[in-house]
């Protein structure tokens, strides 16, 4: 009988026991890296050792059958060592070049594309969506699946000016983070309150404190303790919904998608940047979200055609100017894209969180 593995309560386990022996023996002692083809990395150590990494795309939210299939492939074709990237690609390590092509052939025959390296569109990082999140305005993982079906060739080829990192978030808290292109839910109406449930479900002081612009305050409605929203202050962020589900903000008509571009976490060539809004009110139209895919493909097409080598999307937009960006992508420019709003000082100074 195998020993039962006890849970680790102190965070992520140490990675060293799971490293391929070549990686462990040459840790931090690499002479150079190269990409023989899209989806394959070749690492050469100062000792002369070599190891090849094959990267395949996955659907991230996987069933046990799929995980076991991937692990069986690792045991049969890849010396038993794998790792997942932060974008949910799976990487197999092999110490012999002769094992690379059979591994690629097996993965592709099982439906796992090879790519996501270099100047390509890598797998989209996304939040949990309907499967796990308790406050989703849409299904981030579903939108990602539909979009990556359309961008399959951009994952398997390295034809972009630079790497493209796309993120998707199922609510406006934006757990997906900054990205070259960010696809986020956008609520356009304040929450609808079920006053019969607030007193039974919500801890009202916590909900009041949760609002970043102090738009929520306690109230008595029909003789019951409840909450009310100052709609002039409300920014429709949805932060009140997690601690108080009776404050429903998700709406099939008024919860839309917004597309942002230019986010960047690295400081290579230019400093990190926040993404900027370029399309709002995009229909939240499951199960394939065709309108979202159309906007993203317009942006990628213009970027691929016009950007210089090594330019990220935000750097390209800054170089040509934002008016030219809207012209080349064919996206409409409206007054809502002008960053001249200065009301945040008064709103945020009304909050319990921020004073400035």
C-alpha positions as CSV (number, residue, x, y, z in Angstrom):
1,X,0.0,0.0,0.0
2,X,1.4,3.4,-1.0
3,X,2.0,6.0,1.7
4,X,-0.7,8.6,1.9
5,X,0.5,12.1,0.8
6,X,-0.2,14.6,3.5
7,X,-1.3,18.1,2.6
8,X,1.3,20.8,2.6
9,X,-0.1,23.8,4.7
10,X,2.9,26.1,4.2
11,X,2.4,27.1,0.5
12,X,3.9,25.8,-2.7
13,X,6.2,22.8,-2.2
14,X,9.9,23.0,-3.1
15,X,10.4,22.5,-6.8
16,X,13.8,20.8,-6.6
17,X,12.5,17.2,-6.2
18,X,10.4,17.6,-9.4
19,X,13.2,19.0,-11.6
20,X,14.6,17.0,-14.5
21,X,18.1,15.7,-13.5
22,X,19.7,17.8,-16.2
23,X,18.0,20.9,-14.9
24,X,18.9,20.1,-11.3
25,X,22.6,19.4,-12.1
26,X,23.0,22.6,-14.1
27,X,20.8,24.9,-12.2
28,X,21.9,28.5,-12.8
29,X,24.8,27.4,-15.1
30,X,23.4,27.8,-18.6
31,X,25.6,28.9,-21.5
32,X,22.7,29.7,-23.9
33,X,19.2,29.0,-25.0
34,X,17.7,28.7,-28.5
35,X,14.4,27.9,-30.2
36,X,14.9,25.3,-33.0
37,X,11.2,25.6,-34.0
38,X,8.0,27.1,-32.5
39,X,7.1,25.4,-29.3
40,X,10.6,23.9,-28.7
41,X,13.3,25.3,-26.5
42,X,16.9,24.1,-26.4
43,X,19.0,24.8,-23.3
44,X,22.8,24.2,-23.3
45,X,24.7,24.2,-20.0
46,X,28.3,25.4,-19.4
47,X,29.0,21.7,-18.7
48,X,28.0,20.7,-22.2
49,X,24.7,19.1,-21.1
50,X,21.7,19.8,-23.3
51,X,17.9,19.5,-22.6
52,X,15.0,20.2,-24.9
53,X,11.6,21.6,-23.7
54,X,8.5,21.0,-25.8
55,X,5.6,23.3,-25.0
56,X,2.0,22.4,-25.7
57,X,-1.2,24.3,-25.1
58,X,-3.9,23.0,-22.8
59,X,-7.4,24.1,-21.9
60,X,-6.4,24.9,-18.3
61,X,-9.5,23.7,-16.6
62,X,-9.0,20.0,-17.2
63,X,-10.8,16.8,-16.2
64,X,-9.0,13.9,-14.5
65,X,-9.0,11.9,-17.8
66,X,-7.1,14.6,-19.7
67,X,-4.6,15.1,-16.9
68,X,-3.9,11.4,-16.8
69,X,-3.5,11.3,-20.6
70,X,-0.9,14.1,-20.4
71,X,1.0,12.3,-17.6
72,X,0.9,9.0,-19.6
73,X,2.5,10.9,-22.5
74,X,5.2,12.2,-20.2
75,X,6.0,8.7,-18.9
76,X,6.1,7.1,-22.4
77,X,7.7,9.9,-24.5
78,X,9.3,12.5,-22.1
79,X,11.3,10.8,-19.3
80,X,8.5,11.4,-16.8
81,X,9.1,15.2,-16.2
82,X,6.6,18.0,-16.8
83,X,5.8,21.5,-15.6
84,X,3.0,23.9,-16.2
85,X,3.6,27.5,-17.1
86,X,1.8,30.5,-15.6
87,X,-0.4,30.5,-18.7
88,X,-1.3,26.8,-18.3
89,X,0.8,25.5,-21.1
90,X,2.4,22.2,-20.3
91,X,6.1,21.7,-20.9
92,X,7.9,18.3,-21.3
93,X,11.7,18.0,-20.8
94,X,13.8,15.5,-22.7
95,X,17.6,15.0,-22.6
96,X,17.9,13.6,-26.2
97,X,17.0,15.5,-29.4
98,X,15.8,12.2,-31.0
99,X,12.9,12.2,-28.5
100,X,11.6,15.6,-29.5
101,X,9.7,14.8,-32.7
102,X,8.0,11.6,-31.5
103,X,6.8,13.6,-28.5
104,X,5.5,16.4,-30.7
105,X,3.7,13.9,-33.0
106,X,2.0,12.2,-30.0
107,X,0.8,15.5,-28.5
108,X,-0.5,16.8,-31.8
109,X,-2.3,13.5,-32.5
110,X,-4.0,13.8,-29.1
111,X,-5.2,17.4,-29.9
112,X,-2.6,19.5,-28.0
113,X,-1.0,22.2,-30.2
114,X,2.7,22.9,-30.0
115,X,3.7,26.5,-29.8
116,X,3.4,29.6,-27.5
117,X,7.1,30.5,-27.6
118,X,8.9,33.5,-29.0
119,X,6.9,36.2,-31.0
120,X,3.6,34.3,-30.9
121,X,0.2,34.6,-29.2
122,X,0.7,32.4,-26.1
123,X,-2.1,30.8,-24.2
124,X,-4.5,33.3,-22.6
125,X,-4.3,33.6,-18.8
126,X,-7.7,33.9,-17.3
127,X,-9.8,33.8,-14.2
128,X,-12.1,31.0,-13.1
129,X,-15.4,32.0,-14.7
130,X,-18.6,30.1,-14.1
131,X,-16.8,26.9,-13.0
132,X,-15.2,28.2,-9.8
133,X,-15.6,31.9,-9.2
134,X,-18.4,33.1,-6.9
135,X,-19.0,36.5,-8.6
136,X,-18.5,36.0,-12.4
137,X,-20.1,38.3,-14.8
138,X,-19.2,36.0,-17.7
139,X,-17.3,32.8,-18.3
140,X,-13.6,33.8,-18.8
141,X,-12.5,30.3,-19.6
142,X,-15.2,29.9,-22.2
143,X,-14.3,33.2,-23.9
144,X,-10.6,32.0,-23.9
145,X,-11.5,28.7,-25.5
146,X,-13.5,30.3,-28.3
147,X,-10.8,33.0,-28.9
148,X,-7.9,30.5,-28.9
149,X,-9.8,28.4,-31.5
150,X,-9.6,31.4,-33.7
151,X,-6.0,32.2,-32.9
152,X,-4.7,28.6,-33.3
153,X,-2.3,29.5,-36.1
154,X,-0.9,32.4,-34.1
155,X,-0.1,30.0,-31.2
156,X,1.7,27.5,-33.4
157,X,3.7,30.0,-35.4
158,X,6.1,32.8,-34.5
159,X,5.0,35.5,-36.8
160,X,4.2,38.4,-34.5
161,X,6.5,41.4,-34.0
162,X,7.0,40.3,-30.4
163,X,5.3,38.1,-27.9
164,X,1.6,38.8,-27.3
165,X,0.2,38.2,-23.8
166,X,-3.6,38.2,-23.5
167,X,-5.6,38.1,-20.3
168,X,-9.3,37.6,-19.5
169,X,-11.2,38.5,-16.4
170,X,-14.8,37.4,-15.5
171,X,-15.4,40.5,-13.3
172,X,-14.1,44.0,-13.0
173,X,-11.8,43.1,-10.1
174,X,-9.5,42.0,-13.0
175,X,-7.7,39.0,-11.5
176,X,-6.4,38.3,-15.0
177,X,-4.1,41.3,-14.6
178,X,-2.4,43.5,-17.1
179,X,-1.8,42.3,-20.7
180,X,-1.0,43.4,-24.2
181,X,-4.7,42.8,-24.7
182,X,-7.0,42.4,-21.7
183,X,-10.6,41.2,-22.1
184,X,-12.6,42.2,-19.0
185,X,-16.3,42.2,-18.0
186,X,-17.8,45.7,-17.8
187,X,-20.9,46.3,-15.6
188,X,-22.9,49.3,-16.8
189,X,-25.7,49.5,-14.2
190,X,-25.7,49.7,-10.4
191,X,-26.6,46.6,-8.5
192,X,-30.2,45.6,-8.0
193,X,-30.9,45.0,-4.3
194,X,-33.1,42.2,-2.9
195,X,-34.1,44.0,0.3
196,X,-35.8,40.9,1.7
197,X,-32.5,39.0,1.8
198,X,-29.9,41.6,2.9
199,X,-30.4,41.3,6.6
200,X,-30.2,37.5,6.5
201,X,-27.2,37.1,4.2
202,X,-25.0,40.2,4.4
203,X,-22.8,41.7,7.1
204,X,-23.8,45.3,6.3
205,X,-20.7,47.1,7.8
206,X,-18.4,44.9,5.7
207,X,-20.4,45.7,2.5
208,X,-20.3,49.5,3.3
209,X,-16.5,49.3,3.8
210,X,-16.0,47.3,0.6
211,X,-17.2,50.1,-1.7
212,X,-14.2,52.0,-3.0
213,X,-16.2,55.2,-3.5
214,X,-18.5,55.2,-0.4
215,X,-21.6,54.8,-2.5
216,X,-23.3,52.3,-0.1
217,X,-24.9,53.1,3.2
218,X,-27.2,51.3,5.6
219,X,-30.9,51.8,5.3
220,X,-34.3,50.6,6.6
221,X,-36.5,49.3,3.9
222,X,-40.1,48.1,4.7
223,X,-39.0,47.9,8.3
224,X,-36.1,45.6,7.6
225,X,-32.3,46.4,7.9
226,X,-30.9,46.8,4.4
227,X,-28.6,48.8,2.2
228,X,-29.0,51.5,-0.4
229,X,-26.7,52.7,-3.3
230,X,-26.0,56.3,-4.2
231,X,-26.2,55.8,-7.9
232,X,-24.5,59.2,-8.6
233,X,-21.4,57.9,-6.9
234,X,-21.6,54.2,-8.0
235,X,-18.9,53.2,-10.5
236,X,-20.5,49.8,-11.2
237,X,-17.4,47.9,-10.2
238,X,-19.2,45.0,-8.5
239,X,-17.1,45.0,-5.4
240,X,-20.3,44.8,-3.2
241,X,-21.5,41.6,-4.8
242,X,-19.1,39.1,-3.2
243,X,-19.9,39.9,0.4
244,X,-23.5,40.5,-0.4
245,X,-25.1,38.3,-3.1
246,X,-28.5,40.1,-2.8
247,X,-26.8,43.1,-4.4
248,X,-26.9,41.5,-7.8
249,X,-25.0,43.4,-10.4
250,X,-24.6,40.7,-13.1
251,X,-27.2,41.3,-15.9
252,X,-27.7,39.6,-19.2
253,X,-28.3,42.9,-21.0
254,X,-26.1,45.4,-19.1
255,X,-23.0,43.4,-18.3
256,X,-20.7,43.8,-21.3
257,X,-17.1,43.1,-22.3
258,X,-14.5,45.8,-22.6
259,X,-11.2,45.4,-24.5
260,X,-8.0,47.1,-23.2
261,X,-4.5,47.1,-24.7
262,X,-1.0,48.1,-23.8
263,X,-0.5,46.5,-20.4
264,X,3.0,45.2,-19.8
265,X,4.6,43.7,-16.7
266,X,8.2,43.6,-17.8
267,X,10.7,46.5,-17.9
268,X,12.4,45.3,-21.1
269,X,12.9,48.2,-23.6
270,X,10.2,50.3,-21.8
271,X,8.8,50.5,-18.3
272,X,5.8,48.5,-17.1
273,X,2.5,50.1,-18.1
274,X,-1.3,49.8,-17.4
275,X,-3.5,48.8,-20.2
276,X,-5.9,51.4,-21.8
277,X,-9.5,51.1,-22.9
278,X,-10.0,50.7,-26.7
279,X,-13.4,49.0,-27.0
280,X,-16.4,49.1,-24.6
281,X,-19.9,47.7,-24.6
282,X,-18.9,44.5,-26.5
283,X,-21.8,42.0,-26.2
284,X,-21.4,39.3,-23.6
285,X,-22.7,36.7,-26.0
286,X,-21.9,33.0,-24.9
287,X,-21.1,30.4,-25.8
288,X,-18.7,31.6,-28.5
289,X,-18.5,35.4,-27.9
290,X,-17.9,36.2,-31.6
291,X,-17.9,40.0,-31.1
292,X,-15.0,39.7,-28.7
293,X,-13.0,37.6,-31.2
294,X,-13.7,40.1,-33.9
295,X,-12.2,43.0,-31.9
296,X,-9.2,41.1,-30.8
297,X,-8.4,39.8,-34.3
298,X,-8.7,43.4,-35.7
299,X,-6.1,44.6,-33.1
300,X,-3.7,41.7,-33.8
301,X,-4.0,42.1,-37.5
302,X,-3.1,45.7,-37.5
303,X,-0.3,45.1,-34.9
304,X,1.2,42.3,-37.0
305,X,1.2,44.3,-40.2
306,X,2.5,47.7,-38.8
307,X,4.6,47.1,-35.7
308,X,8.4,47.0,-35.8
309,X,10.3,43.9,-34.6
310,X,10.4,43.6,-30.8
311,X,7.7,46.2,-30.2
312,X,5.0,45.1,-27.8
313,X,1.4,46.3,-28.6
314,X,1.5,49.2,-26.1
315,X,4.9,50.3,-27.5
316,X,3.6,50.2,-31.0
317,X,0.5,52.3,-30.0
318,X,2.7,54.9,-28.3
319,X,5.0,55.2,-31.2
320,X,2.3,55.7,-33.9
321,X,0.0,57.6,-31.5
322,X,-3.4,56.6,-30.2
323,X,-5.4,58.4,-33.0
324,X,-3.5,56.3,-35.5
325,X,-4.0,53.2,-33.5
326,X,-7.8,53.6,-33.8
327,X,-7.5,54.4,-37.5
328,X,-5.4,51.3,-38.2
329,X,-7.5,48.9,-36.1
330,X,-10.8,50.2,-37.4
331,X,-12.2,50.6,-33.9
332,X,-14.5,53.5,-33.2
333,X,-13.1,56.3,-31.1
334,X,-15.6,57.9,-28.6
335,X,-15.5,60.5,-25.9
336,X,-15.3,57.6,-23.4
337,X,-11.8,56.9,-24.5
338,X,-10.5,60.3,-23.5
339,X,-8.7,60.1,-20.2
340,X,-9.6,63.5,-18.8
341,X,-11.8,62.6,-15.9
342,X,-10.7,64.2,-12.7
343,X,-13.5,63.3,-10.3
344,X,-11.7,60.5,-8.6
345,X,-10.1,62.7,-5.9
346,X,-13.4,63.6,-4.4
347,X,-14.8,60.1,-4.7
348,X,-11.8,58.4,-3.3
349,X,-11.5,60.9,-0.5
350,X,-15.0,59.9,0.5
351,X,-13.8,56.3,1.0
352,X,-12.6,54.7,4.2
353,X,-9.7,53.2,2.3
354,X,-7.8,56.1,0.6
355,X,-7.1,59.7,1.5
356,X,-5.1,62.0,-0.6
